[in-house]
Amino acid sequence: MRMLDTNTKINDASTLALQALGWALSDEKRAERLLSLTGLTPDVLRGAVSETGTQAAILGFLEAHEPDLIACSVAIDASPEALVAARRELDGGEMEW
């Protein structure tokens, strides 16, 4: 049963990360900043979007800039705390910056 709970949390966190990515990519300047700060390229992002590390990086990008974190949370109807918790769930801990 414990594994099911963990898988459910990861799936929920992944869903939030993908919603956040859609929001981040909806603005060209923000999308460019996301790629620049995460070190991702459009091709790498396409190929790795389903990986938890990539999803954690997307949420970490938002977490590092509070105005984006708050704006995204409003846009996707999730609390900022839920986005931070999702990033922690996906990468297993605290941000290192």
N, C-alpha and C positions, 0 to 999 in steps of 0.2 A: 504494500500500500504506500509506503514511503516513496518508492520510485515513481509511482503514479503522481503523487503530489509534486515532486520535483519536476517531472515532465510537464505537468500542467502549468507550473510557474514559468518554466522556460518558454512554453508555447505562448503564454500571455505576454511575457516580456518581449518575445520576438514580434508578436503582433503590434505592440506599442512601438517597437523600434522601426518597423516597416511603415507604420502610420507617420511616425516622426520623420522618416526619410522622405516620404511623399511631401510632407509639409516643407521640409528643408529645400527640396528640389524645386518647389513651386516659385521660388524667387532666384533669379539668375545670380545676383551678387552673393546671396547666402549660399547657393550651391557651389559657387567658385571658392568661397571661404571654407566650406565643408571639405572640399577636395584638397585644398591647400593645407589646411591644418591637420587633417587626418593622414595626408600622404597618399590618399587613394587617387586613382585615375578613373575616368568613366568606365573603361574596360574592366579594370580590377573590381570596381564596385559592382558592376553587372555580374561578374563571375563569382563574387564572394558575398553577395547580399544575404544569402541564406546561412552564412556562418555566424556563430554567436559572437566571435571576436569582432567581426565587422559591424554587427548590430550594436555591440557595446560601444564601439568607437563612434557610431552615429549619435547614440544617446550621450556619450561623454562630451562630444562636440557641443551639444545643447547645454549640458550641465556646466560647462566651462564659461558660458556666457548667459547670465541670468535673464536678460531681456528676451533672448531667443527661447530659453527654457519656458518662460512664462507664456510667451506668445504661442508657442507650439502647444503647450498644455491646453490653452483656451481653444485653439483651432481643432484639436483632436479630441477634446472633451475628456482629458485625463489630468489629474493633478500633477503639479511639478514633482511632488514626492513620489508619485507612481512612476514617473519617468526615471527618476534617480534610482528607485528601488529596482526597476527593470534593468537598468545598466549594471547594478550590483549583481543581480541574478545572472545576467549573461556573462559577466567577466569574473564573478566570484569574489568581489571585494571592493575596496576603496580605490579611488582614482589616484594615480601616482604623480599628479602635477600640482 
